[in-house]
Amino acid sequence: MKNPKNIIVYDLETKYAFNDVGGRHAFEKLGISVLGAYDYANNMYTVYEEPELHLFFERLQHRPLLVGFNSKKFDTPILQAYSRFDLNKTLPQLDLLEEMVRALGHRVSLDSIAEATLGKKKLGNGLDALEYFRTGQIKKLKAYCLEDVKITREIFEYGAKHQEVFYTPKFGTEKGRAPISWKMLHPHECLEPDPQRSLF
């Protein structure tokens, strides 16, 4: 039985920057400050601080489709440090940036897609999130993270409905169009958690 609601849109923020931990290879040292998620199963947004991540992993036992932006090359490798299993092999994933690169042949920012497709902009950037964590502004950090989740969700839904999204190019004033083919469907038919395997 298919479960199109077994989908989670997520984003995470880190405690440290790559420069703080010795370079872009040290994902396991970045640490997660907060992780924001929208779960189609209950139509709820949730933000988890690091001590609460086990609750997110409990949800992952149901093998949801994880939707993110640059998630395969950033979020998932960081999240991997908290799991005993290979998340890339265990969980289906849809990386919207990967899909955009496939369509266009080059990278575009989440902000440029949000502005051209949704008519809105992000609250800030990753450096702001690092500063919020460093200075203990956790409320602002959570708001920033959840705003990215909301934008990613809206782009995901827009693309699934219209089979295209738009972006603001670096040069010129005409917004660009990216034909895409993602759908709001879980690629597997998995509803029940596997009691023999824990991802955390």
C-alpha positions, -999 to +999 in steps of 0.1 A: +000+000+000+015+033-010+018+060+015+023+094-002+023+111+032+055+092+043+076+123+034+096+147+055+111+180+044+141+189+065+170+212+070+196+214+097+220+240+111+255+233+124+274+244+155+306+251+136+317+261+102+341+240+081+369+265+089+364+257+125+369+219+121+397+216+097+381+217+063+352+205+041+359+168+047+351+169+085+313+167+084+313+146+116+328+175+135+303+202+125+277+191+150+239+198+147+226+228+166+190+225+154+171+204+129+138+215+114+113+193+097+079+193+081+062+159+083+034+152+058+022+124+080+009+148+107+011+181+089+034+195+115+066+215+117+090+205+144+124+218+154+148+196+173+178+206+193+207+182+194+196+163+226+162+158+210+175+142+177+166+107+189+129+118+184+137+126+147+154+092+143+124+075+158+104+089+129+130+078+105+123+041+114+093+044+091+118+051+062+103+083+050+113+101+018+137+128+030+134+160+010+160+187+013+181+213-005+218+203-010+209+176+015+228+147+000+261+166+001+256+186+033+227+177+056+229+139+052+267+136+058+263+157+090+233+136+101+252+105+094+275+112+124+245+105+147+235+072+131+250+037+131+237+029+096+244+043+062+216+068+057+222+071+020+216+034+016+188+031+041+166+061+033+151+074+000+161+110-006+152+138-029+177+166-031+161+196-048+195+211-056+206+179-073+175+180-094+181+216-103+217+208-114+204+179-134+179+203-152+202+233-156+238+220-156+247+243-128+240+252-092+215+278-080+208+290-045+176+283-025+171+320-022+172+326-059+146+298-064+124+312-036+125+347-049+117+338-085+092+310-078+075+320-046+082+358-044+099+355-011+134+356+003+152+337+031+155+353+065+193+353+063+222+329+056+242+301+072+266+326+088+237+342+106+227+307+119+262+301+132+262+335+150+228+328+165+241+295+180+274+311+191+256+339+210+228+317+224+200+332+203+183+298+200+148+312+193+162+331+163+181+300+152+150+279+153+130+305+133+157+307+107+159+269+103+121+265+101+118+292+075+143+273+053+121+242+058+090+261+048+106+275+017+120+241+007+085+226+012+068+252-009+093+248-037+089+210-035+051+213-038+052+239-065+076+218-086+055+187-081+024+205-092+037+225-121+067+204-132+088+236-133+104+261-109+121+294-115+153+310-104+170+344-104+201+343-126+234+359-115+234+380-146+204+397-163+169+405-151+149+377-168+142+349-144+152+315-156+130+284-158+140+249-148+119+219-160+118+193-133+101+159-128+099+153-090+067+141-075+051+141-041+053+104-038+073+080-017+093+057-040+088+027-018+057+010-003+069+010+033+046+020+061+058+000+091+090+005+109+116-022+110+119-033+146+151-052+139+170-021+127+176+011+145+190+041+126+201+058+158 
